Amino acid sequence: MRRKLVIGNWKMHGSLEANHALISGLAKALERLSEADKTQVVICPVSVHLAAAAQQLNGLPGQIGLGAQNVSHAASGAYTGEVAASMLAEAGVTLVLVGHSERRELFGEGDALVADKVAAVLDAGMTPVLCVGESLAQRQTGETESVVLRQLNAAVQRVGVEGIARSIVAYEPIWAIGTGETATPEQAQEVHEALRKRLAELDEDLAANTPILYGGSVKASNADALFAQPDIDGGLVGGASLDAEEFSAICASSARSGASA
Ligand code: 13P
């Protein structure tokens, strides 16, 4: 059975003080949910706040996990400004976003580098969240499936079925990120199904067990419909994760969905 989860990607927002308050507010909002509405929740603050967030989370009831937004492909060495996977693990991180479209588009990360980062996260004993997704132009020219499968295949080639079995995949259409325009549940399901079909070609168990999250303007108002799709196992949430009440409502949607039952 696949696990369901919701990840909040805080991107480069907030401040130490604001993010402390956001964690407190989120912990309280999640505590108020009924048992049936509880799901696995992970937040990804900016890297320089990770240690403080880890300390705060340790002192809180509930089970909010800690993730990072990026990682170096290298284990150590002369890489000015980079952070190694082992260092993130030391800070209390258990999950790392890899290949987010903002990293690919704004910082020139290609499939080979992203695949190396997936391997680095696995080597450090953490869970990579491999982000894939097409641009609007690629969707309009009918390339959606080939783009996301190419991105997935690059990671498969690098870490094999065994590595992907310890990973999470996130489908984030670039045109739906931060735009308020969400993929319809049917559009998202179509791509999730294609990704799962590819996993099934490699290994049936891999397809059955790998969570595939949807990201791109997920809100409390559209989460139920998205998470009800059979191949959507939860969400990777940007803007709406910066509001504790909104985010906890999205988490409750994920718990209630029959996606992975
Ligand atoms: P938004 O939810 O703000 O569209 O961002 C999605 C995203 O990029 C999560 O990683």
Residues whose N, C-alpha, C, O or C-beta is under 5 A from the ligand:
A	BS01	13P	N9 A176 I177 G178 T179 G215 G216 S217 V218 L236 V237 G238 G239 A240
